[in-house]
Amino acid sequence: MASRLGRLDAQHIWDNRSRAIEKAQQETANLARSLAPNAEDTIEAANANLVAFAQRPELDGAAPEKMYEHHKIMAVHTNATSGGG
């Protein structure tokens, strides 16, 4: 009798564990789906900024004073997007 109760208890524990794992997997999948659009938007924005920064010297010139201006713009943009001020 005690052996049977032990097996039932073990089965109950195993079933609870399985349900908890399934729930965690579903929640993880939901989180990944909800974060994917934000990640894509962030990558697209970063790519657009990199292209703009790369084209800036081509359009404005690469003289030292222009490069200093480009550096200041990049520093301001970096601080603004990283929360540094």
URGI-V619925 format. One record per pair of residues at least 24 apart in sequence whose ideal C-beta (glycine too) atoms are under 10 Angstrom apart, sorted by the first residue. I is the first residue (numbers start at 1). J is the second residue. Records with the same first field share a line. If there is no record, write none. Layout:
I = J + J
This chain:
42 = 81
45 = 81
46 = 81
49 = 74 + 77 + 78 + 81
52 = 77
53 = 77
